[in-house]
Amino acid sequence: MKTVLLITLLCVMVSCLQAQEDTAGKRRRGKKEPKEGCSGWTWQPCVPAEGDCGLGQRQGTQEGPNCKILSKTIKCRIPCGKRKEYGDCRYRRAPWEECDADTNMESRTLELKRAVKGATCEAEVVQTRPCKGACKYQRKEATDCNEESNTFTITKQLKEGDAAICQEEIVKTKRCKNKMAGDGEAMTGRGARKAAKKAARKEARKAARKEKRGKKAEMNGEAATPKGPCQYGAWSEFGECVDNKQTRTRPIMAGTEKPKCQQRATQVRNC
């Protein structure tokens, strides 16, 4: 009987181990292969909801008699800034090379990191730009924050530099962060939480500075007029040293009947 139980337990353990290996293998393999008679998904480029970057939608299609769904739409996002020109292609950026004194330009190579399925991407891309300080721009205008895309646009105009290698205008699209929306309402979500924390830290620093200034004024003998039940005048000079202690006082302007106010009207220090 014991032998039968041991054999049964061993079989159960082996089956559990095989199931775990199959699950791990599926996770390593990633997505399932398309079924027979179904071509698999082909995705179109991401189309932003507004402008040329930000949140948008991507359309996918597949063909075949065994396909249950022939088309669907998913959410997507095109990065704003310098990366938006590459769309569905993600590149690993190398450091910028040294500035070429003859052309006053510098370059770097981008290696393909990953791409959305169906996207056509180049294995390497060479970026060039004017050397640092060759082109100087000044801010021309900036748009209000767009609530739907959570972005705003800044336009800069060439101020100094060679027009042959410098663009006359630069248009940058950035996230709004803690900026206010165009209709004057505060932003919500992560930006609002960050703004609230920043405002709280600012108020705490302001209160600490105010308290520090009040203590410094009291030590210097200046009059202090706080808003509260206890109000005082200016401190007197410290008296003679008695038993290795010096004492000074200040007149109580309000709250003379309160023991707490009387205690704060006297200050003692070591000689």
C-alpha positions as a Python dict, from the first residue, in 0.01 Angstrom:
ca = {
    (1, 'M'): (0, 0, 0),
    (2, 'K'): (280, 238, 87),
    (3, 'T'): (448, 165, -244),
    (4, 'V'): (130, 258, -435),
    (5, 'L'): (98, 587, -243),
    (6, 'L'): (462, 678, -313),
    (7, 'I'): (420, 607, -684),
    (8, 'T'): (103, 819, -692),
    (9, 'L'): (278, 1112, -519),
    (10, 'L'): (573, 1090, -759),
    (11, 'C'): (338, 1099, -1061),
    (12, 'V'): (159, 1406, -922),
    (13, 'M'): (489, 1586, -861),
    (14, 'V'): (618, 1506, -1212),
    (15, 'S'): (296, 1632, -1372),
    (16, 'C'): (315, 1958, -1169),
    (17, 'L'): (677, 2013, -1274),
    (18, 'Q'): (589, 1958, -1640),
    (19, 'A'): (300, 2206, -1614),
    (20, 'Q'): (532, 2468, -1463),
    (21, 'E'): (790, 2416, -1738),
    (22, 'D'): (521, 2451, -2005),
    (23, 'T'): (398, 2777, -1847),
    (24, 'A'): (751, 2915, -1823),
    (25, 'G'): (818, 2817, -2183),
    (26, 'K'): (508, 3002, -2298),
    (27, 'R'): (618, 3314, -2109),
    (28, 'R'): (964, 3297, -2265),
    (29, 'R'): (819, 3250, -2612),
    (30, 'G'): (600, 3560, -2566),
    (31, 'K'): (298, 3600, -2794),
    (32, 'K'): (127, 3303, -2951),
    (33, 'E'): (195, 3218, -3311),
    (34, 'P'): (-89, 3296, -3555),
    (35, 'K'): (-327, 3011, -3628),
    (36, 'E'): (-329, 2826, -3957),
    (37, 'G'): (-543, 3009, -4207),
    (38, 'C'): (-484, 3346, -4034),
    (39, 'S'): (-212, 3587, -4145),
    (40, 'G'): (-152, 3750, -3805),
    (41, 'W'): (-177, 4115, -3711),
    (42, 'T'): (-38, 4392, -3932),
    (43, 'W'): (-28, 4729, -3757),
    (44, 'Q'): (-53, 5072, -3918),
    (45, 'P'): (155, 5368, -3792),
    (46, 'C'): (32, 5545, -3479),
    (47, 'V'): (-194, 5843, -3557),
    (48, 'P'): (-194, 6114, -3281),
    (49, 'A'): (-529, 6253, -3168),
    (50, 'E'): (-401, 6606, -3228),
    (51, 'G'): (-77, 6749, -3361),
    (52, 'D'): (220, 6533, -3453),
    (53, 'C'): (289, 6362, -3118),
    (54, 'G'): (122, 6247, -2797),
    (55, 'L'): (-159, 5996, -2742),
    (56, 'G'): (-332, 5844, -3045),
    (57, 'Q'): (-465, 5526, -3201),
    (58, 'R'): (-320, 5244, -3411),
    (59, 'Q'): (-524, 5032, -3654),
    (60, 'G'): (-449, 4662, -3692),
    (61, 'T'): (-578, 4414, -3948),
    (62, 'Q'): (-543, 4042, -4024),
    (63, 'E'): (-674, 3818, -4302),
    (64, 'G'): (-774, 3455, -4334),
    (65, 'P'): (-1075, 3223, -4302),
    (66, 'N'): (-980, 3115, -3947),
    (67, 'C'): (-942, 3469, -3807),
    (68, 'K'): (-1204, 3547, -3544),
    (69, 'I'): (-1133, 3924, -3552),
    (70, 'L'): (-1027, 4097, -3876),
    (71, 'S'): (-954, 4448, -3741),
    (72, 'K'): (-915, 4631, -3411),
    (73, 'T'): (-790, 4965, -3276),
    (74, 'I'): (-554, 5010, -2980),
    (75, 'K'): (-413, 5310, -2799),
    (76, 'C'): (-58, 5424, -2874),
    (77, 'R'): (174, 5717, -2811),
    (78, 'I'): (432, 5898, -3024),
    (79, 'P'): (708, 6057, -2811),
    (80, 'C'): (723, 6435, -2824),
    (81, 'G'): (1051, 6613, -2885),
    (82, 'K'): (1341, 6485, -3094),
    (83, 'R'): (1225, 6118, -3096),
    (84, 'K'): (890, 6182, -3266),
    (85, 'E'): (1042, 6179, -3615),
    (86, 'Y'): (1118, 5805, -3581),
    (87, 'G'): (760, 5707, -3491),
    (88, 'D'): (737, 5331, -3423),
    (89, 'C'): (1116, 5283, -3426),
    (90, 'R'): (1315, 5300, -3101),
    (91, 'Y'): (1689, 5363, -3125),
    (92, 'R'): (1983, 5341, -2885),
    (93, 'R'): (2173, 5671, -2896),
    (94, 'A'): (2553, 5687, -2903),
    (95, 'P'): (2746, 5989, -2766),
    (96, 'W'): (2800, 6287, -2994),
    (97, 'E'): (3134, 6291, -3174),
    (98, 'E'): (3375, 6584, -3160),
    (99, 'C'): (3284, 6900, -3352),
    (100, 'D'): (3415, 6918, -3711),
    (101, 'A'): (3593, 7251, -3739),
    (102, 'D'): (3551, 7265, -4119),
    (103, 'T'): (3173, 7217, -4128),
    (104, 'N'): (3097, 7336, -3772),
    (105, 'M'): (2877, 7024, -3736),
    (106, 'E'): (2879, 6719, -3505),
    (107, 'S'): (2721, 6375, -3558),
    (108, 'R'): (2625, 6054, -3380),
    (109, 'T'): (2493, 5709, -3478),
    (110, 'L'): (2165, 5558, -3359),
    (111, 'E'): (2131, 5178, -3346),
    (112, 'L'): (1789, 5012, -3374),
    (113, 'K'): (1670, 4893, -3032),
    (114, 'R'): (1319, 4769, -3106),
    (115, 'A'): (1034, 4834, -3346),
    (116, 'V'): (659, 4786, -3351),
    (117, 'K'): (558, 4474, -3546),
    (118, 'G'): (507, 4568, -3908),
    (119, 'A'): (707, 4894, -3890),
    (120, 'T'): (986, 4956, -4141),
    (121, 'C'): (1296, 5081, -3956),
    (122, 'E'): (1655, 5138, -4059),
    (123, 'A'): (1920, 4944, -3867),
    (124, 'E'): (2132, 5260, -3819),
    (125, 'V'): (2054, 5630, -3842),
    (126, 'V'): (2311, 5911, -3846),
    (127, 'Q'): (2210, 6235, -3676),
    (128, 'T'): (2384, 6567, -3739),
    (129, 'R'): (2348, 6904, -3573),
    (130, 'P'): (2539, 7233, -3551),
    (131, 'C'): (2811, 7243, -3289),
    (132, 'K'): (2720, 7381, -2949),
    (133, 'G'): (2707, 7759, -2958),
    (134, 'A'): (2698, 7781, -3338),
    (135, 'C'): (2325, 7864, -3345),
    (136, 'K'): (2152, 8084, -3089),
    (137, 'Y'): (1775, 8122, -3073),
    (138, 'Q'): (1531, 8347, -2895),
    (139, 'R'): (1178, 8258, -2788),
    (140, 'K'): (914, 8382, -3030),
    (141, 'E'): (583, 8243, -2899),
    (142, 'A'): (430, 7960, -2694),
    (143, 'T'): (84, 7806, -2709),
    (144, 'D'): (-143, 7719, -2417),
    (145, 'C'): (-155, 7365, -2282),
    (146, 'N'): (-377, 7128, -2478),
    (147, 'E'): (-582, 6920, -2232),
    (148, 'E'): (-640, 6627, -2470),
    (149, 'S'): (-276, 6569, -2568),
    (150, 'N'): (-129, 6727, -2249),
    (151, 'T'): (126, 6917, -2463),
    (152, 'F'): (215, 7272, -2559),
    (153, 'T'): (429, 7415, -2843),
    (154, 'I'): (721, 7660, -2825),
    (155, 'T'): (850, 7843, -3134),
    (156, 'K'): (1205, 7985, -3134),
    (157, 'Q'): (1357, 8218, -3398),
    (158, 'L'): (1722, 8228, -3507),
    (159, 'K'): (1910, 8508, -3332),
    (160, 'E'): (2276, 8441, -3417),
    (161, 'G'): (2437, 8187, -3647),
    (162, 'D'): (2500, 8086, -4008),
    (163, 'A'): (2169, 8050, -4194),
    (164, 'A'): (2326, 7776, -4413),
    (165, 'I'): (2350, 7531, -4121),
    (166, 'C'): (2100, 7676, -3872),
    (167, 'Q'): (1723, 7656, -3902),
    (168, 'E'): (1538, 7984, -3915),
    (169, 'E'): (1274, 7860, -3672),
    (170, 'I'): (1255, 7570, -3428),
    (171, 'V'): (920, 7432, -3311),
    (172, 'K'): (930, 7213, -3000),
    (173, 'T'): (638, 7019, -2851),
    (174, 'K'): (663, 6948, -2479),
    (175, 'R'): (450, 6800, -2206),
    (176, 'C'): (260, 7046, -1993),
    (177, 'K'): (388, 6914, -1657),
    (178, 'N'): (252, 7163, -1399),
    (179, 'K'): (137, 7426, -1648),
    (180, 'M'): (-220, 7549, -1631),
    (181, 'A'): (-473, 7450, -1894),
    (182, 'G'): (-588, 7702, -2152),
    (183, 'D'): (-922, 7768, -1979),
    (184, 'G'): (-749, 7851, -1647),
    (185, 'E'): (-831, 7522, -1469),
    (186, 'A'): (-556, 7333, -1289),
    (187, 'M'): (-433, 7008, -1442),
    (188, 'T'): (-528, 6677, -1284),
    (189, 'G'): (-350, 6346, -1228),
    (190, 'R'): (20, 6307, -1166),
    (191, 'G'): (99, 6668, -1259),
    (192, 'A'): (-150, 6801, -1004),
    (193, 'R'): (-6, 6579, -728),
    (194, 'K'): (345, 6698, -802),
    (195, 'A'): (229, 7060, -801),
    (196, 'A'): (54, 7012, -464),
    (197, 'K'): (367, 6857, -308),
    (198, 'K'): (582, 7138, -444),
    (199, 'A'): (345, 7402, -302),
    (200, 'A'): (343, 7228, 39),
    (201, 'R'): (724, 7221, 51),
    (202, 'K'): (733, 7589, -42),
    (203, 'E'): (490, 7682, 235),
    (204, 'A'): (691, 7477, 490),
    (205, 'R'): (1015, 7654, 392),
    (206, 'K'): (840, 7991, 414),
    (207, 'A'): (709, 7916, 764),
    (208, 'A'): (1053, 7795, 879),
    (209, 'R'): (1220, 8115, 753),
    (210, 'K'): (957, 8328, 927),
    (211, 'E'): (1010, 8146, 1257),
    (212, 'K'): (1386, 8179, 1225),
    (213, 'R'): (1360, 8554, 1162),
    (214, 'G'): (1136, 8592, 1471),
    (215, 'K'): (1386, 8411, 1696),
    (216, 'K'): (1672, 8617, 1557),
    (217, 'A'): (1482, 8939, 1621),
    (218, 'E'): (1419, 8836, 1982),
    (219, 'M'): (1787, 8755, 2038),
    (220, 'N'): (1889, 9096, 1897),
    (221, 'G'): (1655, 9277, 2135),
    (222, 'E'): (1409, 9392, 1869),
    (223, 'A'): (1041, 9434, 1943),
    (224, 'A'): (828, 9133, 1855),
    (225, 'T'): (456, 9167, 1780),
    (226, 'P'): (323, 8817, 1711),
    (227, 'K'): (-45, 8748, 1646),
    (228, 'G'): (-163, 8559, 1955),
    (229, 'P'): (-260, 8585, 2320),
    (230, 'C'): (98, 8681, 2427),
    (231, 'Q'): (252, 9002, 2294),
    (232, 'Y'): (576, 9157, 2413),
    (233, 'G'): (794, 9462, 2384),
    (234, 'A'): (1169, 9480, 2323),
    (235, 'W'): (1421, 9281, 2529),
    (236, 'S'): (1629, 9459, 2792),
    (237, 'E'): (2005, 9416, 2824),
    (238, 'F'): (2139, 9114, 3015),
    (239, 'G'): (2207, 9192, 3381),
    (240, 'E'): (2513, 9120, 3596),
    (241, 'C'): (2641, 8766, 3639),
    (242, 'V'): (2493, 8604, 3951),
    (243, 'D'): (2571, 8239, 4025),
    (244, 'N'): (2712, 8207, 3673),
    (245, 'K'): (2379, 8319, 3523),
    (246, 'Q'): (2261, 8634, 3341),
    (247, 'T'): (1896, 8737, 3312),
    (248, 'R'): (1703, 8976, 3091),
    (249, 'T'): (1332, 9059, 3062),
    (250, 'R'): (1084, 9217, 2827),
    (251, 'P'): (751, 9389, 2902),
    (252, 'I'): (430, 9195, 2845),
    (253, 'M'): (201, 9402, 2621),
    (254, 'A'): (-88, 9152, 2622),
    (255, 'G'): (-157, 8837, 2825),
    (256, 'T'): (-5, 8945, 3158),
    (257, 'E'): (-242, 8716, 3347),
    (258, 'K'): (-129, 8403, 3161),
    (259, 'P'): (154, 8199, 3325),
    (260, 'K'): (278, 8093, 2983),
    (261, 'C'): (323, 8458, 2877),
    (262, 'Q'): (505, 8536, 3203),
    (263, 'Q'): (750, 8250, 3149),
    (264, 'R'): (840, 8372, 2798),
    (265, 'A'): (901, 8725, 2927),
    (266, 'T'): (1222, 8616, 3103),
    (267, 'Q'): (1537, 8471, 2945),
    (268, 'V'): (1839, 8324, 3128),
    (269, 'R'): (2184, 8233, 2990),
    (270, 'N'): (2519, 8118, 3127),
    (271, 'C'): (2785, 8380, 3193),
}
